[in-house]
């Protein structure tokens, strides 16, 4: 019997047991869909994180407290950066064009009995250029605001809308804790960055926030959360990083391990890419377990099929069918089950990715490599897990098969 005839016979057998075949394919389909969707969502998450980092600007460096190992114990990160560090970097590092210290805190902003929880940021006039904000109305902070510890506030577009509605925001007075801030400007819509809604932010002079509101002071100066630094050009980025590190080591009198970390955009991209790829691989591995379960289901159902068709196998052998013919038929049945399940799962996985892209901000992507991998694994599982029952069927003695059928 040629393989074509064996294939047609295998298909007729599968069609004759539709429910059983469908349930067997379901396990493979679920596994394929999970793998494809997981990889697609993972790639979308990677692209999202890369875009978030790129939105910071090509010449941006971030200086944060804590050494290189601080990411492993974020709760224990010491607050080692001070406002004076920002001033020193701006004045003494020639490859730097602007420095914006940021002192952040979660607070309630109040206006006429309305309370909104948001993030307040104490910073300097350089914040506007370093972080790429544009003004919609009014003005931004000035050096005079910092010198006088003015209670001036610049609001994100969404925060201004929620507080004042259609009223004019400029000149209004809002309260943060027990301090009153006068609104001097409103930002253009900016969107979100790393999960933070920048349009809900309130920005004020870092001196005001540090001395009158948050109170993060130390013998070395006013503490800040981190520093955003803009290099003069992309070509000078690494030089700026080197010079900033040397300057801070001198200022902090460091002789052993750094108590700060300087990251460029590429450093951030490499770090986040490594994290997302690791998570993607882990999730895809977990999803692949369902493919293995589906393969075991194929073995189980094919063993049942061999038991049910013992007499048929004996009769075919008695009239001249070779063991290879029996082996081929059962392998084809198992492979077809796996391949059809893989095709269905591929369709479901692609549909799931499109649905996620349509209903969320995550641009999940259909990966051709993931599709090829999942379908190939499905076919391989069918071939591998179908071999055991097929060999069992091929080894049956025709006389015993007819007697026990």
C-alpha positions in Angstrom: 0.0 0.0 0.0 1.4 3.4 -1.0 1.5 6.3 1.4 -1.3 8.1 -0.5 -3.7 5.2 0.2 -2.5 5.0 3.8 -3.2 8.8 4.1 -6.7 8.5 2.7 -7.5 5.6 5.0 -6.1 7.6 8.0 -8.3 10.5 7.1 -11.4 8.3 6.8 -10.7 6.9 10.2 -10.3 10.3 11.8 -13.5 11.6 10.2 -15.3 8.5 11.4 -14.5 9.4 15.0 -15.1 13.2 14.8 -15.6 13.9 18.5 -12.6 11.9 19.7 -10.4 13.4 17.0 -11.7 16.9 17.8 -11.0 16.6 21.5 -7.5 15.3 20.8 -6.8 18.2 18.5 -8.0 20.6 21.1 -5.0 20.0 23.4 -2.6 20.7 20.6 -4.6 23.7 19.5 -4.6 25.2 23.0 -0.9 24.7 23.2 -0.2 26.3 19.8 -2.4 29.3 20.5 -0.8 29.9 23.9 2.7 29.8 22.5 2.0 32.1 19.5 0.0 34.6 21.7 2.6 34.6 24.4 5.5 35.2 22.0 3.4 37.9 20.1 2.5 39.7 23.3 6.1 39.4 24.5 7.4 41.0 21.3 4.8 43.8 21.6 5.9 44.4 25.2 9.5 44.6 24.1 8.7 47.1 21.4 6.6 49.1 23.8 9.4 49.3 26.4 11.9 50.3 23.6 9.6 53.1 22.5 9.2 54.3 26.1 13.0 54.5 26.5 13.4 56.3 23.1 10.8 58.8 24.1 13.2 60.0 26.8 15.4 61.4 24.0 18.6 60.1 22.3 21.0 62.2 24.4 19.5 61.5 27.8 21.3 60.0 30.7 19.6 59.0 34.0 21.6 59.3 37.2 19.9 57.4 40.1 20.9 56.6 43.7 22.3 53.2 44.5 25.1 51.1 43.0 24.9 48.7 40.1 23.3 46.0 42.4 20.5 48.3 43.7 18.0 46.9 41.2 18.1 43.6 43.1 17.1 45.3 46.4 15.1 48.4 45.4 13.6 48.9 48.9 17.1 49.3 50.4 18.3 51.9 47.8 19.9 54.8 49.8 19.1 58.4 48.8 22.6 59.5 47.9 21.9 62.2 45.3 21.6 65.8 46.3 20.6 69.0 44.5 24.2 70.1 44.6 25.2 67.2 42.4 22.9 68.5 39.7 24.5 72.0 39.9 28.0 70.5 39.9 27.3 68.4 36.8 25.8 71.3 34.9 28.7 73.6 35.8 31.7 71.2 35.6 30.9 68.6 32.9 31.6 70.2 29.5 29.7 67.5 27.5 26.5 68.2 29.3 24.0 70.8 28.0 21.3 70.6 30.7 20.5 68.9 34.0 17.1 68.5 35.7 17.1 67.1 39.2 13.8 65.5 40.1 12.3 65.2 43.5 9.1 63.2 43.3 6.4 62.3 45.8 2.8 61.0 45.6 0.4 63.6 47.0 -3.2 64.8 47.0 -3.8 67.9 45.1 -6.9 69.8 46.3 -9.1 72.5 44.7 -12.6 73.5 46.1 -13.1 70.3 48.0 -11.9 68.1 45.1 -9.0 65.8 45.9 -6.9 64.1 43.2 -4.1 61.8 43.9 -1.1 62.4 41.7 2.7 62.7 41.4 4.4 66.0 42.2 7.8 66.7 40.8 10.2 69.3 42.2 12.7 70.3 39.5 14.5 73.2 37.7 13.9 75.2 34.5 16.0 72.7 32.5 13.3 70.1 33.0 11.3 71.5 30.1 14.1 70.9 27.5 15.6 67.7 29.1 12.3 65.9 29.3 10.9 67.3 26.0 7.8 69.1 27.4 5.9 71.9 25.6 3.8 74.6 27.2 0.1 74.9 26.2 -0.4 78.1 28.2 1.4 80.3 30.7 5.0 79.9 31.6 7.4 77.3 33.0 9.5 77.6 36.1 12.3 80.2 36.3 15.6 80.6 38.2 13.9 83.3 40.2 11.2 80.8 41.3 14.0 78.6 42.7 15.8 81.4 44.4 12.7 82.7 46.2 11.2 79.2 46.9 8.1 80.3 45.1 5.0 78.1 45.3 4.5 78.1 41.6 3.0 75.1 39.9 2.8 73.9 36.3 0.1 71.3 35.7 -0.2 68.4 33.3 -3.1 68.8 30.8 -5.3 66.1 32.2 -4.7 67.3 35.8 -5.7 70.8 34.9 -8.8 69.5 33.1 -9.9 67.4 36.1 -9.3 70.2 38.6 -10.7 73.2 36.7 -12.8 71.8 33.9 -13.6 74.6 31.4 -12.4 77.3 33.9 -9.1 79.1 33.2 -6.3 77.3 35.1 -3.8 80.1 35.1 -3.8 82.0 38.4 -5.8 79.4 40.3 -4.6 78.2 43.7 -4.4 74.5 44.5 -3.3 73.0 47.8 -0.8 70.2 48.3 -0.7 69.1 52.0 -0.9 72.4 53.9 0.8 74.5 51.1 -0.9 76.6 48.5 0.5 76.7 45.0 -0.5 79.2 42.3 -0.8 77.7 38.7 1.5 79.5 36.4 1.4 77.2 33.4 -0.1 74.1 31.8 1.8 71.5 29.7 0.8 70.3 26.3 -0.5 66.7 26.4 2.5 64.3 26.8 1.1 60.9 27.4 2.6 58.3 29.7 6.1 57.0 30.3 6.9 53.7 32.1 3.4 53.5 33.4 3.3 57.1 34.8 0.7 59.4 33.3 2.7 62.6 32.7 -0.4 64.5 31.9 -1.5 64.1 35.6 1.8 65.5 37.0 2.3 68.7 39.0 5.7 70.4 38.6 7.1 72.9 41.1 10.5 74.4 42.0 12.7 71.7 43.6 13.7 74.1 46.3 10.1 74.7 47.3 9.2 71.0 47.3 12.4 70.0 49.1 12.3 72.6 51.8 8.6 73.2 52.4 6.8 70.0 51.4 8.8 66.8 51.3 11.7 67.9 53.5 14.4 65.6 52.2 17.5 67.3 53.6 20.8 65.9 54.7 24.2 67.3 55.9 25.3 67.1 52.3 22.3 69.1 50.9 18.8 68.6 49.7 18.2 65.0 48.5 16.6 64.3 45.1 15.1 61.2 43.6 17.2 61.1 40.4 18.8 63.4 37.8 17.9 63.7 34.2 20.9 64.8 32.2 21.0 65.9 28.5 24.3 65.4 26.7 25.3 68.0 24.0 25.2 65.3 21.3 24.8 61.5 20.8 28.5 61.3 20.0 29.4 62.7 23.4 27.0 60.5 25.4 29.7 58.0 26.6 32.1 60.8 27.4 29.4 62.5 29.4 28.7 59.3 31.3 32.4 58.9 32.1 32.8 62.5 33.2 29.6 62.4 35.4 30.8 59.2 37.1 34.2 60.7 37.9 32.7 63.9 39.2 30.2 62.2 41.5 32.9 59.8 42.8 35.0 62.9 43.8 31.9 64.7 45.4 30.8 61.6 47.2 34.4 60.6 48.3 34.0 57.1 46.9 36.9 54.7 47.3 35.1 51.4 46.8 31.7 50.8 45.2 29.7 53.6 43.6 26.6 54.8 45.5 25.0 55.9 42.2 24.4 54.6 38.7 24.5 56.4 35.4 22.5 54.9 32.6 22.4 55.9 28.9 19.4 55.2 26.7 21.2 52.2 25.2 21.9 50.9 28.7 18.2 51.2 29.6 17.2 49.5 26.3 19.6 46.6 26.9 18.4 46.1 30.5 14.7 46.2 29.6 15.2 44.1 26.5 16.9 41.4 28.6 14.1 41.5 31.2 11.3 41.2 28.6 13.1 38.5 26.6 13.6 36.5 29.8 10.0 36.8 30.8 8.9 36.0 27.2 11.0 32.9 27.2 9.7 31.8 30.6 6.1 32.3 29.6 6.6 30.6 26.3 8.1 27.6 28.1 5.2 27.4 30.4 2.8 27.6 27.5 4.7 24.8 25.7 3.8 22.4 28.5 0.3 22.4 27.1 1.8 21.2 23.8 3.4 18.3 25.6 0.1 17.5 27.3 -1.5 17.5 23.9 1.2 15.1 22.6 0.5 12.7 25.4 -3.2 13.0 24.5 -2.3 11.8 21.0 -0.4 8.8 22.3 -3.3 7.9 24.6 -6.0 8.2 21.9 -3.9 6.3 19.4 -3.3 3.4 21.8 -7.1 3.3 22.3 -7.5 3.2 18.6 -5.1 0.4 18.2 -7.0 -1.6 20.8 -10.3 -1.0 19.1 -9.0 -1.9 15.6 -7.1 -5.0 16.5 -9.2 -7.2 14.3 -8.9 -4.8 11.4 -5.1 -4.8 11.8 -5.1 -8.6 11.9 -7.3 -8.8 8.8 -5.1 -6.4 6.8 -2.0 -8.3 7.8 -3.6 -11.6 6.9 -4.3 -10.4 3.3 -0.8 -9.2 2.8 -0.3 -5.8 4.5 3.2 -5.3 5.6 4.1 -4.0 9.1 5.3 -0.8 7.4 1.8 -0.2 5.9 0.3 -0.5 9.4 3.0 1.7 10.9 2.6 4.4 8.2 -1.2 4.6 8.6 -1.1 5.2 12.4 1.8 7.7 12.1 -0.2 9.6 9.4 -3.2 9.6 11.7 -1.3 11.0 14.6 0.5 13.6 12.4 -2.7 14.8 10.8 -4.3 15.2 14.3 -1.3 17.3 15.4 -1.1 19.3 12.2 -4.8 20.2 12.2 -4.7 21.0 15.9 -1.6 23.2 15.2 -3.4 25.0 12.3 -6.4 25.7 14.5 -4.3 26.9 17.3 -2.4 29.1 15.0 -5.6 30.8 13.9 -6.8 31.2 17.5 -3.4 32.6 18.6 -3.2 35.1 15.7 -6.8 36.2 16.5 -5.9 36.7 20.1 -2.9 38.9 19.2 -5.1 41.0 16.9 -7.7 41.3 19.7 -5.1 42.4 22.2 -3.8 45.0 19.8 -7.2 46.3 19.1 -8.4 46.6 22.7 -5.2 47.7 24.5 -2.3 50.1 24.0 0.1 47.2 23.5 1.0 46.6 19.9 1.2 42.8 20.0 2.8 41.3 16.9 2.3 38.2 14.9 5.6 36.5 14.8 6.3 34.4 11.7 9.0 32.6 13.6 6.6 31.7 16.4 4.1 30.4 13.9 6.7 28.2 12.1 8.0 27.0 15.5 4.6 26.1 16.9 3.4 24.3 13.8 6.7 22.5 13.4 6.6 21.4 17.0 3.0 20.2 16.6 3.9 18.1 13.6 7.0 16.7 15.4 4.9 15.8 18.4 2.4 14.0 16.2 5.2 12.1 14.6 6.9 11.3 17.9 4.0 10.5 20.1 2.3 8.6 17.3 5.2 6.3 16.8 4.7 4.3 20.0 1.1 3.3 19.2 2.0 2.8 15.5 4.9 0.4 16.4 2.5 -1.4 18.7 0.0 -1.9 15.9 2.7 -2.9 13.4 4.1 -5.7 15.7 0.7 -7.3 16.2 0.6 -11.0 15.1 -2.2 -11.4 12.6 -3.5 -14.6 14.1 -3.6 -13.2 17.6 -5.1 -10.0 16.3 -8.0 -11.9 14.6 -8.5 -14.1 17.6 -8.7 -11.2 20.1 -10.3 -8.7 17.9 
